[in-house]
């Protein structure tokens, strides 16, 4: 958080369908809750911002490994470059095997 705003892009926009933005990252479906469903937040009922703050997760992996695991598809060349650089990174004091 910086200057009272989230640096990770939350809250996310409410969308009726999943889309891909120009950078190749997914914009997930986040529907507005039904009018009858109310969530208690900060001593009042809030119906607008609940789905905008949910982090994507994979329920199967969460149950299998008993922890939070976020799996997303990346379609940018930057993600491939990052993975390549990470895998082949030389650690100091440790030669290649």
N, CA, C and O of each residue as an XYZ file, in Angstrom:
388
protein
N       0.843     -1.160      0.000
C       0.000      0.000      0.000
C       0.895      1.231      0.000
O       1.868      1.303      0.751
N       0.564      2.181     -0.833
C       1.350      3.401     -0.923
C       0.396      4.576     -1.093
O      -0.456      4.567     -1.982
N       0.538      5.571     -0.252
C      -0.326      6.754     -0.277
C      -1.808      6.384     -0.189
O      -2.649      7.024     -0.820
N      -2.123      5.353      0.594
C      -3.509      4.948      0.781
C      -4.109      4.154     -0.367
O      -5.307      3.873     -0.349
N      -3.306      3.780     -1.379
C      -3.800      2.993     -2.514
C      -3.027      1.684     -2.594
O      -1.841      1.630     -2.270
N      -3.706      0.639     -3.024
C      -3.082     -0.671     -3.186
C      -2.159     -0.651     -4.404
O      -2.551     -0.183     -5.473
N      -0.940     -1.157     -4.246
C       0.019     -1.179     -5.357
C      -0.179     -2.387     -6.264
O       0.490     -2.485     -7.292
N      -1.067     -3.301     -5.923
C      -1.307     -4.508     -6.712
C      -2.537     -4.389     -7.608
O      -2.956     -5.373     -8.218
N      -3.111     -3.205     -7.690
C      -4.225     -2.993     -8.613
C      -5.605     -3.290     -8.060
O      -6.572     -3.335     -8.820
N      -5.722     -3.493     -6.765
C      -7.036     -3.719     -6.173
C      -7.648     -2.391     -5.795
O      -6.902     -1.480     -5.434
N      -8.936     -2.223     -5.852
C      -9.940     -3.198     -6.267
C      -9.965     -3.367     -7.782
O      -9.746     -2.419     -8.536
N     -10.236     -4.589     -8.202
C     -10.325     -4.906     -9.628
C     -11.696     -4.479    -10.153
O     -12.646     -4.382     -9.377
N     -11.814     -4.223    -11.467
C     -13.111     -3.808    -12.019
C     -14.111     -4.962    -12.049
O     -13.727     -6.123    -12.188
N     -15.388     -4.632    -11.919
C     -16.443     -5.630    -12.041
C     -16.687     -5.898    -13.522
O     -16.929     -4.967    -14.290
N     -16.623     -7.177    -13.927
C     -16.814     -7.565    -15.324
C     -17.784     -8.733    -15.400
O     -17.830     -9.564    -14.493
N     -18.556     -8.800    -16.473
C     -19.502     -9.899    -16.672
C     -18.836    -11.136    -17.268
O     -19.348    -12.243    -17.102
N     -17.696    -10.972    -17.964
C     -17.001    -12.104    -18.582
C     -15.494    -11.893    -18.469
O     -15.025    -10.757    -18.397
N     -14.738    -12.990    -18.453
C     -13.282    -12.918    -18.413
C     -12.758    -12.407    -19.745
O     -13.235    -12.813    -20.805
N     -11.778    -11.517    -19.687
C     -11.205    -10.922    -20.894
C      -9.687    -10.912    -20.761
O      -9.151    -11.101    -19.669
N      -8.996    -10.689    -21.881
C      -7.543    -10.498    -21.861
C      -7.272     -9.049    -22.218
O      -7.813     -8.536    -23.197
N      -6.434     -8.383    -21.427
C      -6.128     -6.988    -21.742
C      -4.999     -6.923    -22.769
O      -4.521     -7.963    -23.222
N      -4.578     -5.748    -23.132
C      -3.565     -5.575    -24.175
C      -2.199     -6.123    -23.773
O      -1.401     -6.477    -24.641
N      -1.917     -6.199    -22.477
C      -0.641     -6.725    -22.001
C      -0.609     -8.249    -21.968
O       0.447     -8.835    -21.727
N      -1.743     -8.900    -22.206
C      -1.803    -10.353    -22.177
C      -2.228    -10.924    -20.842
O      -2.353    -12.141    -20.707
N      -2.452    -10.082    -19.861
C      -2.884    -10.562    -18.559
C      -4.407    -10.679    -18.533
O      -5.098     -9.876    -19.160
N      -4.936    -11.672    -17.812
C      -6.387    -11.853    -17.781
C      -7.080    -10.842    -16.878
O      -6.549    -10.449    -15.839
N      -8.256    -10.435    -17.284
C      -9.167     -9.654    -16.447
C     -10.312    -10.603    -16.117
O     -11.143    -10.900    -16.976
N     -10.358    -11.077    -14.884
C     -11.298    -12.116    -14.511
C     -12.713    -11.592    -14.328
O     -12.935    -10.425    -14.007
N     -13.674    -12.508    -14.545
C     -15.078    -12.175    -14.318
C     -15.263    -11.900    -12.831
O     -14.911    -12.722    -11.984
N     -15.806    -10.760    -12.536
C     -16.133    -10.365    -11.166
C     -17.518     -9.747    -11.214
O     -17.694     -8.591    -11.600
N     -18.490    -10.542    -10.813
C     -19.870    -10.078    -10.907
C     -20.289     -9.302     -9.667
O     -19.799     -9.532     -8.561
N     -21.205     -8.385     -9.891
C     -21.814     -7.660     -8.778
C     -22.727     -8.636     -8.040
O     -23.439     -9.415     -8.673
N     -22.712     -8.603     -6.739
C     -23.553     -9.513     -5.948
C     -25.031     -9.196     -6.143
O     -25.420     -8.081     -6.493
N     -25.821    -10.212     -5.905
C     -27.276    -10.049     -5.991
C     -27.735     -9.037     -4.944
O     -27.111     -8.916     -3.890
N     -28.814     -8.312     -5.221
C     -29.280     -7.290     -4.272
C     -29.600     -7.831     -2.881
O     -29.475     -7.097     -1.901
N     -30.011     -9.103     -2.770
C     -30.379     -9.658     -1.473
C     -29.202    -10.132     -0.641
O     -29.367    -10.389      0.551
N     -28.009    -10.258     -1.236
C     -26.835    -10.768     -0.529
C     -26.062     -9.600      0.066
O     -25.579     -8.728     -0.656
N     -25.952     -9.593      1.380
C     -25.256     -8.500      2.058
C     -24.075     -9.047      2.845
O     -24.162    -10.125      3.433
N     -22.998     -8.325      2.859
C     -21.794     -8.691      3.596
C     -21.566     -7.645      4.681
O     -21.637     -6.444      4.423
N     -21.291     -8.116      5.902
C     -21.052     -7.198      7.006
C     -19.594     -6.775      6.995
O     -18.705     -7.617      7.122
N     -19.333     -5.475      6.844
C     -17.968     -4.954      6.759
C     -17.915     -3.598      7.450
O     -18.736     -2.721      7.183
N     -16.959     -3.440      8.325
C     -16.763     -2.173      9.033
C     -18.048     -1.664      9.685
O     -18.405     -0.493      9.557
N     -18.729     -2.560     10.379
C     -19.951     -2.247     11.127
C     -21.110     -1.782     10.256
O     -22.043     -1.144     10.745
N     -21.051     -2.096      8.976
C     -22.183     -1.790      8.099
C     -22.244     -2.842      6.998
O     -21.264     -3.541      6.740
N     -23.387     -2.948      6.361
C     -23.539     -3.919      5.288
C     -23.049     -3.329      3.981
O     -23.450     -2.233      3.589
N     -22.175     -4.068      3.310
C     -21.557     -3.599      2.076
C     -21.876     -4.588      0.963
O     -21.601     -5.780      1.103
N     -22.443     -4.121     -0.127
C     -22.837     -4.980     -1.232
C     -22.075     -4.660     -2.510
O     -22.240     -5.376     -3.497
N     -21.262     -3.635     -2.536
C     -20.650     -3.169     -3.779
C     -19.242     -3.702     -4.017
O     -18.943     -4.163     -5.118
N     -18.376     -3.650     -3.017
C     -16.950     -3.858     -3.271
C     -16.420     -5.241     -2.930
O     -15.212     -5.462     -3.022
N     -17.266     -6.170     -2.544
C     -16.780     -7.458     -2.059
C     -16.023     -8.234     -3.137
O     -14.893     -8.652     -2.886
N     -16.589     -8.441     -4.310
C     -15.942     -9.234     -5.353
C     -14.726     -8.543     -5.954
O     -13.888     -9.207     -6.564
N     -14.610     -7.266     -5.801
C     -13.476     -6.549     -6.374
C     -12.178     -6.807     -5.617
O     -11.099     -6.554     -6.152
N     -12.257     -7.300     -4.397
C     -11.075     -7.495     -3.572
C     -10.658     -8.958     -3.470
O      -9.714     -9.263     -2.741
N     -11.319     -9.868     -4.166
C     -11.006    -11.295     -4.085
C      -9.789    -11.612     -4.947
O      -9.740    -11.235     -6.117
N      -8.803    -12.307     -4.369
C      -7.605    -12.729     -5.093
C      -7.916    -14.053     -5.782
O      -8.492    -14.942     -5.155
N      -7.548    -14.212     -7.071
C      -7.827    -15.478     -7.751
C      -7.064    -16.637     -7.104
O      -5.921    -16.477     -6.676
N      -7.702    -17.790     -7.038
C      -7.073    -18.963     -6.445
C      -7.599    -20.213     -7.133
O      -8.605    -20.161     -7.841
N      -6.920    -21.339     -6.925
C      -7.316    -22.617     -7.483
C      -7.755    -23.501     -6.326
O      -6.924    -23.905     -5.513
N      -9.043    -23.811     -6.235
C      -9.590    -24.555     -5.103
C      -8.983    -25.955     -4.994
O      -8.748    -26.438     -3.886
N      -8.726    -26.612     -6.127
C      -8.149    -27.959     -6.111
C      -6.767    -27.947     -5.452
O      -6.496    -28.762     -4.570
N      -5.893    -27.027     -5.874
C      -4.550    -26.953     -5.304
C      -4.584    -26.522     -3.842
O      -3.792    -27.014     -3.038
N      -5.480    -25.620     -3.487
C      -5.591    -25.182     -2.089
C      -5.927    -26.361     -1.185
O      -5.372    -26.493     -0.094
N      -6.843    -27.221     -1.644
C      -7.232    -28.377     -0.846
C      -6.130    -29.438     -0.845
O      -5.844    -30.026      0.199
N      -5.515    -29.687     -1.990
C      -4.494    -30.733     -2.092
C      -3.261    -30.418     -1.253
O      -2.747    -31.295     -0.558
N      -2.780    -29.177     -1.307
C      -1.553    -28.805     -0.611
C      -1.798    -28.071      0.702
O      -0.846    -27.702      1.389
N      -3.055    -27.858      1.055
C      -3.444    -27.213      2.309
C      -2.757    -25.857      2.487
O      -2.251    -25.540      3.564
N      -2.750    -25.070      1.419
C      -2.209    -23.715      1.464
C      -2.786    -22.920      0.294
O      -3.433    -23.493     -0.583
N      -2.561    -21.627      0.272
C      -3.050    -20.790     -0.828
C      -2.063    -20.847     -1.980
O      -0.881    -20.545     -1.813
N      -2.556    -21.236     -3.156
C      -1.725    -21.286     -4.359
C      -2.462    -20.536     -5.453
O      -3.613    -20.843     -5.764
N      -1.798    -19.559     -6.032
C      -2.379    -18.775     -7.121
C      -1.740    -19.233     -8.423
O      -0.532    -19.084     -8.607
N      -2.540    -19.791     -9.330
C      -2.052    -20.264    -10.623
C      -2.733    -19.435    -11.695
O      -3.961    -19.417    -11.788
N      -1.940    -18.750    -12.502
C      -2.493    -17.937    -13.581
C      -1.752    -18.229    -14.875
O      -0.597    -18.652    -14.855
N      -2.410    -18.006    -15.983
C      -1.795    -18.179    -17.289
C      -1.190    -16.845    -17.707
O      -1.871    -15.819    -17.702
N       0.074    -16.861    -18.065
C       0.753    -15.655    -18.541
C       1.027    -15.808    -20.024
O       1.587    -16.819    -20.449
N       0.646    -14.831    -20.806
C       0.827    -14.923    -22.253
C       1.762    -13.846    -22.779
O       1.690    -13.469    -23.948
N       2.630    -13.355    -21.922
C       3.549    -12.309    -22.368
C       4.959    -12.870    -22.488
O       5.311    -13.821    -21.789
N       5.749    -12.303    -23.348
C       7.142    -12.715    -23.505
C       7.947    -12.359    -22.261
O       8.951    -13.004    -21.959
N       7.504    -11.330    -21.539
C       8.181    -10.944    -20.304
C       8.144    -12.049    -19.258
O       9.113    -12.233    -18.522
N       7.039    -12.787    -19.181
C       6.930    -13.885    -18.221
C       7.894    -15.010    -18.580
O       8.514    -15.601    -17.696
N       8.023    -15.309    -19.863
C       8.942    -16.356    -20.306
C      10.388    -15.944    -20.027
O      11.191    -16.760    -19.573
N      10.716    -14.688    -20.295
C      12.072    -14.192    -20.021
C      12.390    -14.286    -18.530
O      13.493    -14.677    -18.148
N      11.418    -13.926    -17.689
C      11.620    -13.985    -16.244
C      11.886    -15.420    -15.800
O      12.815    -15.665    -15.030
N      11.077    -16.375    -16.279
C      11.262    -17.773    -15.889
C      12.619    -18.305    -16.351
O      13.301    -19.001    -15.600
N      13.006    -17.984    -17.569
C      14.293    -18.423    -18.099
C      15.437    -17.870    -17.252
O      16.368    -18.593    -16.898
N      15.355    -16.594    -16.936
C      16.400    -15.952    -16.141
C      16.454    -16.543    -14.729
O      17.537    -16.716    -14.168
N      15.297    -16.850    -14.160
C      15.237    -17.405    -12.811
C      15.832    -18.812    -12.770
O      16.600    -19.136    -11.864
N      15.478    -19.647    -13.749
C      15.947    -21.030    -13.762
C      17.456    -21.101    -13.965
O      18.131    -21.914    -13.334
N      17.989    -20.250    -14.846
C      19.407    -20.314    -15.176
C      20.264    -19.302    -14.409
O      21.402    -19.033    -14.793
N      19.725    -18.754    -13.349
C      20.466    -17.784    -12.542
C      21.598    -18.488    -11.788
O      21.393    -19.540    -11.183
N      22.783    -17.898    -11.832
C      23.932    -18.453    -11.112
C      23.925    -17.872     -9.709
O      23.905    -16.656     -9.521
N      23.944    -18.757     -8.741
C      23.982    -18.303     -7.364
C      25.442    -18.070     -6.966
O      26.323    -18.847     -7.335
N      25.685    -17.015     -6.223
C      27.063    -16.691     -5.834
C      27.630    -17.784     -4.934
O      26.965    -18.272     -4.020
N      28.887    -18.155     -5.220
C      29.549    -19.162     -4.404
C      29.158    -20.580     -4.748
O      29.586    -21.519     -4.077
N      28.353    -20.753     -5.782
C      27.912    -22.095     -6.141
C      28.068    -22.268     -7.651
O      27.333    -21.648     -8.420
N      29.010    -23.096     -8.082
C      29.210    -23.271     -9.526
C      28.110    -24.126    -10.152
O      27.339    -24.787     -9.457
N      28.063    -24.093    -11.472
C      27.115    -24.952    -12.191
C      27.446    -26.410    -11.927
O      28.613    -26.765    -11.762
N      26.435    -27.249    -11.887
C      26.648    -28.699    -11.703
C      26.775    -29.370    -13.048
O      26.958    -30.586    -13.117
